[in-house]
Structures are given as C-alpha cells and as structure tokens.
Amino acid sequence: MGSAETPTTAVVPLGEPVTVAGQTYDTLTLHRCRTRHLLAMDLVKGETRKAAALFASMAGVPLPVIEELAVDDFARVGEAAAPLMGNSGWKALADAQRQAAAEASP
C-alpha cells in the first residue's frame, strides 16, 4: 500500500490512440515504479528510448506502443509517470524533458 504522497497508478488517456500488433490503445495505465521498471531501461540505448522503455514497463505494454505515441501523448505519459516514481521521479522527468528538447533541436 502506498503513502498519501505517492499514488499507485495513473490513467493517461491518449489524444491519438495507437495500434500495435492488432491491439488499439486509447489509454495507458501506469503503475508505481519498481526496480524492474528501471532495469528495462538498461535493455535499450538512447536517452529518449530509455524513457520509453521505462514507461512501457510501468504500463505493462510492449515498447512499440510507446514508440508510436504522438509526442504530446509521450509528454503526458512522462508527466503522469513522475509522481509514480517518488521524489526521484520529478528530477528524472526534468532531465528527460531537457534531453528530448536537445535531441529535437536542429
């Protein structure tokens, strides 16, 4: 059971549903971050892909689901994930947003 400060789940409605392997996703339910979710980041390269792997693991969906998200939906997932990661989540979110902005710059 979680503390009052840290929620255990967050439901993120997608502005643009995605279909992967014949399944359509219009919402993602993220669960509180566990060590196993962090370990999913070790399986991929690239800072943005690491964040995508983390979100996929937290949502219990295949990585291609997160890879197909619209950028605005990806950002909403990141914002919803941060509180589920406790105090370190907010720092990780800020770092990921800075990195994504740097990668998107020409």
C-alpha positions in Angstrom: 0.0 0.0 0.0 1.3 3.5 -0.9 1.8 6.6 1.0 -0.6 9.6 0.6 2.1 11.4 -1.4 2.8 8.7 -3.9 -0.1 7.4 -6.0 0.0 3.8 -7.1 -1.5 4.2 -10.6 -2.2 6.9 -13.2 -4.5 6.5 -16.2 -3.4 8.5 -19.2 -6.0 9.0 -22.0 -4.2 9.2 -25.4 -5.1 12.1 -27.7 -4.2 9.9 -30.6 -4.8 6.1 -30.0 -2.1 3.8 -31.4 -2.5 0.3 -32.8 0.3 -2.2 -32.3 0.1 -5.9 -33.3 -3.6 -5.6 -33.9 -4.4 -4.1 -30.5 -5.5 -0.5 -30.2 -4.5 1.5 -27.1 -6.5 4.6 -26.2 -5.4 4.8 -22.6 -2.4 3.7 -20.7 -2.4 2.8 -17.0 0.9 3.4 -15.4 1.8 1.6 -12.1 4.1 2.7 -9.3 7.8 2.4 -10.4 9.6 -0.7 -9.2 13.2 -1.6 -9.7 12.2 -4.0 -12.6 10.9 -1.0 -14.5 14.2 0.8 -14.1 16.0 -2.3 -15.3 14.0 -2.2 -18.6 16.0 1.0 -19.4 19.2 -1.0 -19.4 18.0 -3.1 -22.3 18.0 -0.2 -24.8 20.3 2.6 -26.0 19.5 6.3 -26.2 18.1 8.6 -23.5 14.6 9.0 -25.1 14.4 5.3 -25.8 15.3 4.6 -22.1 12.4 6.8 -21.0 10.1 5.0 -23.5 11.3 1.6 -22.1 10.6 2.8 -18.6 7.1 4.0 -19.5 6.3 0.8 -21.4 7.4 -1.3 -18.4 5.3 0.8 -16.0 2.3 0.5 -18.3 2.8 -3.2 -19.0 2.7 -2.7 -22.7 5.2 -3.6 -25.5 7.8 -0.9 -26.2 6.5 -0.3 -29.7 3.3 1.1 -28.1 5.2 3.9 -26.5 7.3 4.4 -29.6 4.2 5.0 -31.7 2.8 7.7 -29.3 2.3 11.2 -30.6 4.8 13.5 -29.0 2.2 15.3 -26.9 0.9 11.9 -25.6 4.5 10.9 -24.8 4.9 14.1 -22.8 1.6 13.4 -20.9 2.8 9.9 -20.1 6.0 11.3 -18.7 4.2 13.8 -16.6 1.9 11.1 -15.2 4.8 8.8 -14.5 6.9 11.2 -12.5 4.7 11.1 -9.3 4.7 7.3 -9.5 8.5 7.4 -9.2 8.5 9.2 -5.9 10.9 12.0 -5.2 13.4 10.9 -7.8 10.7 11.0 -10.5 10.5 14.7 -10.8 14.2 15.0 -11.3 14.2 12.2 -13.9 11.3 13.9 -15.7 13.1 17.2 -15.9 16.2 15.5 -17.1 14.3 13.6 -19.8 12.5 16.7 -21.0 15.8 18.6 -21.3 17.3 15.7 -23.2 14.3 15.3 -25.5 14.4 19.0 -26.3 18.1 18.9 -27.0 17.6 15.9 -29.4 14.7 17.7 -31.2 16.8 20.9 -31.7 18.3 21.2 -35.2 
